[in-house]
Amino acid sequence: MALCEMCAKDEKLVLADVDGAELNVCPNCAKYGTIKKKMGTFTSASNFKQKGFSSNKEKIEFCIVTDFSKKIRLSRERRDMTQEDFAKFLNEKESIVAKWESGSLKPRLDIARGLERKLDIKLVEKDEIKQFEGNKSKVSNEFTLGDFIKVRKRR
């Protein structure tokens, strides 16, 4: 089973259009939108075990190279383009390209892969991380929704 994107129930999902967004929802939440198609069940752990993969072994992840900004800027300069022309070439906003070149914003992995194809440069590299057995919770330095919510106590 998979988790519903609206209520997080572990049930069979259907693809539904809810207020203009395509979501994988349970049949109970599908009443809030229009059903597009029924989804097959996918359990990642069982499929890995069936195919001989183990989720407790090393998992290969990808990350952006550290000198991505320099590579993007050099690629633009090699083409003798301004940032405005380069942004149009990449179908991106000029401000985004400027932030990439300054290093203040990293492109997402899917965008970096597209940039690799268009610019013929290497921006994504493999990063091997060992997964440990058991469910150990990770402590994150990022804010979560719970950090912003104040819960009022009833008297």
Secondary structure, 3 states (H helix, E strand, C coil): CEECCCCCCEECCEEEEECCEEEEECCCHHHHCEEEEECCCCCHHHHHHHCCCCCCCEEEEEEECCCHHHHHHHHHHHCCCCHHHHHHHHCCCHHHHHHHHHCCCCCCHHHHHHHHHHHCCCCEEEEEEECCCCCCCCCCCCCCHHHHCCCCCCC
